[in-house]
Each structure stands twice: as structure tokens, then as C-alpha cells.
Amino acid sequence: MCPELDILSTYYDDEIEASLKTEIKKHVDSCPACQEQLARFHKISDMLSSEEEPDFDAAQTLVW
């Protein structure tokens, strides 16, 4: 049985307890669905990290 999405997300972010990490890794290594979900997390992370920081000063100037 696959872990819930929030647990898989915590695993992806490497913020999970060591005891669960080993168990989830074992599952993910043999589960194409979870591997695909981790690939989605990776793609989203890449997209977010490539975004430029908004220019809040310019935006504020346009508003005022």
C-alpha cells in the first residue's frame, strides 16, 4: 500500500523520521506509482526554483 501524499512529500523533502525513511524508500524502490509522484515533486521543485523573485519595489511603485 502506498504512503499518503503528505508522507511521500515529507519523504521527498527529507524531513521524515529515519525509521520511516527506510521503510518508505524500500516501498518507493519497488513502486512505479510512487516513483512517478516523486518525479512530479522534483519537476515542481525545479519549476519553483527557476522562477525569478518578484520585484516588490517596482510593483509598489506601480500601485502608488
C-alpha atoms as a printed R data frame, in Angstrom:
   type eleno elety resid chain resno      x      y       z
1  ATOM     1    CA   MET     A     1  0.000  0.000   0.000
2  ATOM     2    CA   CYS     A     2  1.360  3.393  -0.996
3  ATOM     3    CA   PRO     A     3  2.028  6.076   1.625
4  ATOM     4    CA   GLU     A     4 -0.283  9.079   1.696
5  ATOM     5    CA   LEU     A     5  0.754 12.021  -0.447
6  ATOM     6    CA   ASP     A     6  1.753 14.199   2.518
7  ATOM     7    CA   ILE     A     7  4.031 11.451   3.849
8  ATOM     8    CA   LEU     A     8  5.578 10.974   0.419
9  ATOM     9    CA   SER     A     9  6.098 14.735   0.209
10 ATOM    10    CA   THR     A    10  7.810 14.733   3.601
11 ATOM    11    CA   TYR     A    11  9.995 11.879   2.370
12 ATOM    12    CA   TYR     A    12 10.869 13.848  -0.783
13 ATOM    13    CA   ASP     A    13 11.805 16.886   1.325
14 ATOM    14    CA   ASP     A    14 13.987 14.618   3.505
15 ATOM    15    CA   GLU     A    15 12.107 15.747   6.605
16 ATOM    16    CA   ILE     A    16 10.918 12.318   7.692
17 ATOM    17    CA   GLU     A    17 11.938 10.235  10.676
18 ATOM    18    CA   ALA     A    18 14.810  7.858   9.981
19 ATOM    19    CA   SER     A    19 12.714  4.837  10.906
20 ATOM    20    CA   LEU     A    20 10.050  5.711   8.335
21 ATOM    21    CA   LYS     A    21 12.570  6.811   5.736
22 ATOM    22    CA   THR     A    22 13.991  3.299   5.342
23 ATOM    23    CA   GLU     A    23 10.526  1.766   5.101
24 ATOM    24    CA   ILE     A    24  9.305  4.285   2.534
25 ATOM    25    CA   LYS     A    25 12.491  4.021   0.467
26 ATOM    26    CA   LYS     A    26 12.016  0.262   0.274
27 ATOM    27    CA   HIS     A    27  8.451  0.786  -0.950
28 ATOM    28    CA   VAL     A    28  9.360  3.540  -3.433
29 ATOM    29    CA   ASP     A    29 12.150  1.444  -4.929
30 ATOM    30    CA   SER     A    30  9.554 -1.128  -5.980
31 ATOM    31    CA   CYS     A    31  6.546  1.108  -6.730
32 ATOM    32    CA   PRO     A    32  6.284  2.822 -10.129
33 ATOM    33    CA   ALA     A    33  3.352  4.975  -8.947
34 ATOM    34    CA   CYS     A    34  5.346  6.423  -6.046
35 ATOM    35    CA   GLN     A    35  8.395  6.891  -8.267
36 ATOM    36    CA   GLU     A    36  6.207  8.865 -10.670
37 ATOM    37    CA   GLN     A    37  4.859 11.005  -7.836
38 ATOM    38    CA   LEU     A    38  8.395 11.746  -6.612
39 ATOM    39    CA   ALA     A    39  9.301 12.731 -10.179
40 ATOM    40    CA   ARG     A    40  6.352 15.174 -10.121
41 ATOM    41    CA   PHE     A    41  7.596 16.646  -6.848
42 ATOM    42    CA   HIS     A    42 11.032 17.052  -8.422
43 ATOM    43    CA   LYS     A    43  9.579 18.764 -11.500
44 ATOM    44    CA   ILE     A    44  7.537 21.162  -9.357
45 ATOM    45    CA   SER     A    45 10.583 21.919  -7.218
46 ATOM    46    CA   ASP     A    46 12.661 22.645 -10.312
47 ATOM    47    CA   MET     A    47  9.979 24.925 -11.729
48 ATOM    48    CA   LEU     A    48  9.672 26.864  -8.489
49 ATOM    49    CA   SER     A    49 13.403 27.256  -8.025
50 ATOM    50    CA   SER     A    50 13.807 28.598 -11.560
51 ATOM    51    CA   GLU     A    51 11.255 31.353 -11.015
52 ATOM    52    CA   GLU     A    52 12.646 34.836 -10.540
53 ATOM    53    CA   GLU     A    53 11.921 36.651  -7.316
54 ATOM    54    CA   PRO     A    54  9.191 39.247  -7.823
55 ATOM    55    CA   ASP     A    55 10.278 42.872  -7.828
56 ATOM    56    CA   PHE     A    56  8.116 44.136  -4.989
57 ATOM    57    CA   ASP     A    57  9.581 47.640  -5.129
58 ATOM    58    CA   ALA     A    58  8.574 48.034  -8.771
59 ATOM    59    CA   ALA     A    59  5.125 46.630  -8.078
60 ATOM    60    CA   GLN     A    60  4.624 49.029  -5.181
61 ATOM    61    CA   THR     A    61  5.681 51.967  -7.366
62 ATOM    62    CA   LEU     A    62  3.123 50.974  -9.994
63 ATOM    63    CA   VAL     A    63  0.390 50.760  -7.370
64 ATOM    64    CA   TRP     A    64  1.178 54.113  -5.824
